[in-house]
Amino acid sequence: MDERKRGSEHSLLGDVVDKLMKAYRLDGKLKEIDVLSKWEEMMGRAVFLRTKNLYIKNKVLYLELDSSVMREELQHGKTIIIQRVNETAGSEIITDVWFG
């Protein structure tokens, strides 16, 4: 098989997958899942170990911690959390953080 043809087939398949992801609005969800899987990398081991629940809904990161002291500290650094999450995603996927 001609390598040029194979390369163009792969790029066409990638374009189709991208279009399907956007059509079904899954591209944003995949970014959210990817970012949440990097929580420890973004916030460090101590925060990661104290995190009990973490999800994104309507551009809000919901964060449940088992330490009231850490919750208080992170509430003061809310803008840093938003910045790190959005930088990791490569786009604005959250605009606020709620602590539970």
Order of alpha helices (4+ residues) and beta strands (2+ residues): alpha-alpha-alpha-alpha-beta-beta-alpha-alpha-beta
